[in-house]
Amino acid sequence: MTDIFLIPAKYTKEIVLPDSIIKKLPEKLMLFSSVQFLDQLPNIAKHLESHGKNILMVKSRNFLYDGMISEKGQLLGCNAENFNANNVASGGKEFDAFLYIGDGVFHPKALLVNNRKDIYCYNPKINKLKILEKELHDEYVKKTKGAVLTFLTSKNIGILVTTKRGQNSSKRADKLRDNILKKYPEKNVYMFLCNEMNFSELENFNFIDIYVNSACSRIGHDDITRSQKTIVNISDVEELMK
């Protein structure tokens, strides 16, 4: 077996949000960044607090570097948890919006899946602020409800399982298959095992009515347009099994 070493490429230029950007931000913010900017989050938080902002930082369920100076605040593309509800449940306070430090919108879009809050995305490389509006969350909810309804009316179910480390949920997928067959005996369930998800290959199985994704949850939210068949996330189907 070949050893794999993951070496983060850190952004070395000091990040200081200009006053003109800070003035556009709400008062209470939950702060996140991708790993390239993670070490600078504590200083960014202090700078924002010195300008009257209330900054919250939490450790997400999925993070890579335990024990780092700022293990709190790391955002991955699969961090689709409800941070507001989790924060309140753990004794924390409500907040107005998210502030994401980084380039691109792939990572912060994960926040929209289960959080109806604006996301202020500051790109330190070009000194620009972009806002992902909370209404985009409603689109995710609408798509999810539609996919669940398609599952309920489908006869042939395909469960997608990846062998990729960190995304493999084969035991979870096996349990779901058994639960589907128990609760919906009229349905047929087929397991599809792969390493790389090739959506064009799915077209070879035209008898499948809907696919259940057990890999990265973003597939069921962002990649559904790449498949002719509906894709629903495993967590959404598991809710039906309760």
C-alpha positions, 0 to 999 in steps of 0.5 A, spaced: 500 500 500 502 506 498 503 511 503 499 518 502 501 524 505 497 531 505 501 537 506 496 543 506 499 549 502 498 555 507 497 562 505 503 566 508 501 573 507 497 577 513 490 577 512 487 584 515 480 586 513 479 593 511 475 598 514 470 598 508 469 591 508 468 590 516 463 596 515 458 591 511 458 586 515 453 584 521 454 584 528 454 577 530 458 572 525 460 565 525 467 565 522 470 560 518 475 559 513 478 553 508 485 550 511 489 555 507 487 560 511 486 557 518 492 559 522 490 566 521 483 566 524 485 567 531 488 574 529 482 575 524 477 574 530 481 579 534 481 584 529 474 584 528 472 584 535 476 590 536 471 593 531 465 591 535 464 585 531 461 579 536 465 573 533 463 565 534 468 560 532 466 552 533 469 546 531 465 542 525 464 535 525 468 534 519 475 537 520 482 535 518 487 538 523 486 536 530 490 540 535 492 546 530 492 553 533 485 554 530 482 547 529 475 551 530 473 554 524 475 549 519 470 549 513 470 543 508 465 542 502 461 536 506 460 541 512 452 541 511 450 541 519 446 546 522 451 550 526 446 555 528 441 550 532 448 546 534 451 552 537 444 554 541 443 547 543 450 547 546 449 553 550 451 558 545 448 564 542 444 566 536 448 569 530 446 574 524 450 571 519 457 567 517 463 570 515 468 565 510 475 567 509 477 564 502 477 564 495 471 560 491 464 559 493 464 551 493 466 551 501 461 556 503 455 553 499 455 547 504 453 552 509 447 553 505 444 546 505 442 546 513 443 554 515 438 559 512 443 565 513 447 570 509 454 568 508 459 573 507 465 571 503 471 575 503 477 573 498 483 576 501 487 574 495 483 580 491 480 584 497 473 582 495 467 581 498 461 576 496 454 575 499 451 568 498 444 570 500 440 566 505 434 565 500 439 560 496 437 555 502 430 555 500 432 552 493 436 546 497 430 545 501 425 544 495 430 540 491 431 535 497 423 535 498 422 533 490 428 528 491 424 524 497 418 524 493 421 521 487 424 516 492 417 514 495 414 513 488 420 509 485 420 502 484 428 500 482 433 504 487 440 504 486 445 506 492 451 509 490 457 507 495 464 509 494 471 506 496 474 512 497 477 513 504 473 518 508 467 517 504 466 510 504 459 508 508 458 501 506 456 499 512 451 505 513 449 503 505 447 496 507 443 498 513 439 502 509 438 497 503 435 492 509 431 497 512 428 499 505 426 492 503 423 491 510 419 498 510 418 498 502 418 490 500 415 492 493 421 496 491 428 493 488 435 495 491 441 495 487 448 496 490 453 500 486 460 500 488 466 504 485 472 509 487 471 515 482 463 517 481 462 517 474 455 520 472 456 518 465 456 511 467 450 511 471 446 512 464 448 504 463 443 502 468 437 505 465 432 501 469 434 505 475 429 510 477 433 514 483 440 513 486 441 514 493 448 517 494 452 515 500 458 518 499 460 526 499 453 529 501 455 535 496 453 530 490 446 530 492 446 537 492 450 540 487 452 534 482 444 532 481 444 536 474 450 531 472 445 525 472 439 524 468 436 520 474 434 523 480 439 523 486 437 523 493 442 523 499 442 517 504 441 522 510 434 524 507 432 517 506 434 515 513 429 520 515 423 516 512 426 510 515 424 512 522 
